[in-house]
């Protein structure tokens, strides 16, 4: 049997978990998602990274997989701006640095706002837009998987990644920064995502109800 982590389903726009402020956690916590059973945070981080690579992303926050906790994973690739996005080049072969952050605190180092970069989100697939204002440089202080305090400074594209993932922990999405006219252009796609999100939640509720019925038999 393979030891490779399974892949988490990514929650889509319209799922309430994406709009809730995530709660703090300890590095010794155990978390559980339907269909996966209890996992320690190292297992969760490994599975989140595998999920992110499978989706060809650069970051993934815990709420995006249904876990309302203050945790995200991110990587820095050899080509920061994902010039090879959409190709079949194995992303793992291009990783320079890998980050797993628990309870991150974000501080702005350079307040200059950059709006020219294109931004997207694994929870809002196939929508990419410029105009999201992000600080050019930030610092994050966080706890690692061993419970040690760490800090990292980032600028430009990696700073944007960190700010995007940190927003997820605050219940914010990148489209919140876009003009309403721009968001309205994607109304049909967003409504379709909301329907998919509801269907996924309905399946989870039915699975949970079936599990409870079996327990009572």
VEXDREN-2710 file (C-alpha; in Angstrom, 1 decimal):
% VEXDREN-2710
k/r/px/py/pz
1/UNK/0.0/0.0/0.0
2/UNK/1.3/3.5/-0.9
3/UNK/2.3/5.9/1.9
4/UNK/1.5/8.9/-0.3
5/UNK/-1.1/11.2/1.2
6/UNK/-4.6/11.2/-0.2
7/UNK/-5.9/14.4/-1.9
8/UNK/-8.4/16.6/-0.1
9/UNK/-11.4/17.9/-2.0
10/UNK/-11.0/21.7/-2.4
11/UNK/-13.9/23.7/-1.1
12/UNK/-15.4/26.1/-3.7
13/UNK/-16.7/29.6/-3.6
14/UNK/-20.1/29.6/-1.8
15/UNK/-18.9/27.2/0.9
16/UNK/-19.5/28.9/4.3
17/UNK/-16.1/27.7/5.6
18/UNK/-14.4/30.1/3.2
19/UNK/-16.1/33.1/4.9
20/UNK/-15.5/32.3/8.5
21/UNK/-12.5/33.6/10.5
22/UNK/-10.3/30.5/11.3
23/UNK/-9.5/29.6/14.9
24/UNK/-6.0/29.3/16.4
25/UNK/-4.5/25.8/16.9
26/UNK/-1.6/24.1/18.6
27/UNK/1.0/22.1/16.8
28/UNK/-0.1/19.0/18.8
29/UNK/-3.7/19.2/17.6
30/UNK/-5.3/16.4/15.7
31/UNK/-7.8/17.3/13.0
32/UNK/-10.4/15.2/11.1
33/UNK/-12.1/15.6/7.8
34/UNK/-14.9/13.3/6.5
35/UNK/-13.4/10.3/4.8
36/UNK/-9.9/10.7/6.2
37/UNK/-10.1/10.0/9.9
38/UNK/-8.0/11.7/12.6
39/UNK/-4.7/13.2/11.3
40/UNK/-1.9/15.0/13.2
41/UNK/-0.8/18.4/11.7
42/UNK/2.1/16.9/9.9
43/UNK/-0.2/14.5/8.1
44/UNK/-2.6/17.3/7.4
45/UNK/0.2/19.5/6.0
46/UNK/1.5/16.7/3.8
47/UNK/-2.0/16.1/2.4
48/UNK/-2.6/19.8/1.9
49/UNK/0.7/20.1/-0.1
50/UNK/-0.2/17.1/-2.2
51/UNK/-3.6/18.6/-2.9
52/UNK/-2.0/21.9/-3.8
53/UNK/0.5/20.2/-6.2
54/UNK/-2.3/18.2/-7.8
55/UNK/-4.2/21.4/-8.4
56/UNK/-1.0/23.1/-9.7
57/UNK/-1.2/25.8/-7.1
58/UNK/1.3/27.9/-5.1
59/UNK/-0.5/28.0/-1.8
60/UNK/-3.5/26.4/0.1
61/UNK/-5.1/27.4/3.3
62/UNK/-6.8/25.1/5.7
63/UNK/-10.3/26.6/5.2
64/UNK/-10.0/25.7/1.5
65/UNK/-10.2/22.0/2.5
66/UNK/-12.9/22.5/5.1
67/UNK/-10.7/23.0/8.2
68/UNK/-11.5/26.2/10.0
69/UNK/-8.0/26.6/11.6
70/UNK/-5.2/29.1/11.2
71/UNK/-2.9/27.1/9.0
72/UNK/-1.7/27.3/5.4
73/UNK/0.9/25.8/3.2
74/UNK/2.8/27.5/0.4
75/UNK/5.8/27.0/-1.8
76/UNK/8.3/29.2/-3.7
77/UNK/9.0/27.8/-7.2
78/UNK/12.0/28.4/-9.4
79/UNK/9.9/30.6/-11.6
80/UNK/7.8/32.6/-9.0
81/UNK/5.2/33.7/-11.4
82/UNK/4.3/30.2/-12.6
83/UNK/5.4/30.8/-16.2
84/UNK/4.9/27.0/-16.8
85/UNK/1.3/27.0/-15.4
86/UNK/-0.9/24.6/-17.3
87/UNK/2.0/22.4/-18.5
88/UNK/2.7/19.0/-17.2
89/UNK/6.1/19.8/-15.7
90/UNK/6.1/18.2/-12.2
91/UNK/5.8/21.1/-9.8
92/UNK/7.7/19.4/-7.0
93/UNK/10.8/19.5/-9.2
94/UNK/10.7/23.3/-9.2
95/UNK/10.2/23.9/-5.5
96/UNK/12.8/26.1/-3.9
97/UNK/11.2/26.5/-0.5
98/UNK/8.3/25.0/1.2
99/UNK/6.3/26.6/4.0
100/UNK/3.8/25.3/6.6
101/UNK/2.6/28.1/8.8
102/UNK/0.5/27.7/12.0
103/UNK/-1.2/30.8/13.5
104/UNK/0.7/33.2/11.2
105/UNK/0.8/36.9/12.0
106/UNK/1.4/39.2/9.1
107/UNK/3.2/42.6/9.2
108/UNK/3.7/44.9/6.3
109/UNK/7.3/45.9/5.6
110/UNK/6.8/47.9/2.4
111/UNK/3.4/49.6/2.2
112/UNK/3.6/50.3/-1.5
113/UNK/0.6/48.6/-3.2
114/UNK/1.1/46.4/-6.2
115/UNK/-2.0/45.9/-8.4
116/UNK/-0.5/44.8/-11.7
117/UNK/-0.1/41.1/-10.9
118/UNK/-2.7/38.6/-12.0
119/UNK/-4.3/36.7/-9.1
120/UNK/-6.4/33.5/-8.9
121/UNK/-7.6/31.0/-6.3
122/UNK/-8.0/27.3/-6.2
123/UNK/-11.4/27.8/-4.5
124/UNK/-12.5/30.0/-7.4
125/UNK/-11.1/28.1/-10.4
126/UNK/-10.6/29.6/-13.8
127/UNK/-11.0/33.2/-12.7
128/UNK/-7.9/35.3/-12.9
129/UNK/-7.8/39.1/-12.6
130/UNK/-5.3/41.9/-12.1
131/UNK/-6.1/44.8/-9.7
132/UNK/-5.9/43.1/-6.3
133/UNK/-3.8/45.5/-4.2
134/UNK/-1.1/43.8/-2.2
135/UNK/1.7/45.2/-0.1
136/UNK/5.1/44.8/-1.9
137/UNK/6.8/43.2/1.1
138/UNK/5.6/41.5/4.3
139/UNK/6.8/39.6/7.2
140/UNK/5.1/36.6/8.7
141/UNK/5.7/35.3/12.3
142/UNK/4.3/31.8/12.8
143/UNK/4.6/28.4/14.6
144/UNK/6.1/25.5/12.7
145/UNK/5.1/21.8/13.0
146/UNK/7.5/21.3/15.8
147/UNK/6.0/24.1/17.8
148/UNK/8.9/26.5/17.3
149/UNK/8.4/30.2/16.4
150/UNK/9.7/31.2/13.0
151/UNK/9.6/34.3/10.8
152/UNK/10.1/34.9/7.1
153/UNK/10.2/38.0/5.0
154/UNK/8.9/38.1/1.4
155/UNK/8.5/40.5/-1.4
156/UNK/6.8/40.8/-4.7
157/UNK/5.1/37.5/-5.9
158/UNK/5.8/35.5/-2.7
159/UNK/4.5/38.4/-0.6
160/UNK/1.3/38.3/-2.7
161/UNK/1.0/34.5/-2.1
162/UNK/1.4/35.0/1.7
163/UNK/-1.2/37.8/1.8
164/UNK/-3.6/35.8/-0.3
165/UNK/-3.4/32.7/2.0
166/UNK/-3.5/34.9/5.1
167/UNK/-6.7/36.4/3.8
168/UNK/-8.3/32.9/3.7
169/UNK/-7.7/32.7/7.5
170/UNK/-9.7/35.9/7.9
171/UNK/-12.5/34.7/5.7
172/UNK/-11.6/37.0/2.8
173/UNK/-11.3/36.1/-0.9
174/UNK/-9.3/37.9/-3.6
175/UNK/-12.4/38.8/-5.5
176/UNK/-13.5/40.9/-2.6
177/UNK/-10.9/43.5/-3.7
178/UNK/-12.2/43.7/-7.3
179/UNK/-14.7/46.2/-8.6
180/UNK/-18.2/45.0/-8.5
181/UNK/-18.5/45.4/-12.3
182/UNK/-15.6/43.0/-12.7
183/UNK/-17.1/40.4/-10.3
184/UNK/-20.5/40.7/-12.1
185/UNK/-18.8/39.5/-15.3
186/UNK/-18.2/36.1/-13.6
187/UNK/-21.7/35.9/-12.2
188/UNK/-22.6/32.7/-14.0
189/UNK/-19.4/31.0/-13.1
190/UNK/-19.7/32.0/-9.5
191/UNK/-23.3/30.8/-9.3
192/UNK/-22.2/27.4/-10.7
193/UNK/-19.5/27.2/-8.0
194/UNK/-22.1/27.9/-5.3
195/UNK/-24.3/25.1/-6.6
196/UNK/-21.3/22.7/-6.6
197/UNK/-20.4/23.8/-3.1
198/UNK/-23.9/23.2/-1.9
199/UNK/-24.0/19.7/-3.5
200/UNK/-20.7/18.8/-1.8
201/UNK/-22.0/19.9/1.6
202/UNK/-25.2/18.0/1.0
203/UNK/-23.2/14.8/0.2
204/UNK/-21.2/15.3/3.4
205/UNK/-24.4/15.7/5.5
206/UNK/-25.9/12.5/4.0
207/UNK/-22.7/10.6/4.6
208/UNK/-22.6/11.7/8.2
209/UNK/-26.3/10.8/8.7
210/UNK/-25.7/7.3/7.2
211/UNK/-22.7/6.9/9.5
212/UNK/-24.8/7.7/12.5
213/UNK/-27.6/5.3/11.4
214/UNK/-25.0/2.5/11.1
215/UNK/-23.7/3.3/14.6
216/UNK/-27.1/2.9/16.1
217/UNK/-27.8/-0.5/14.4
END
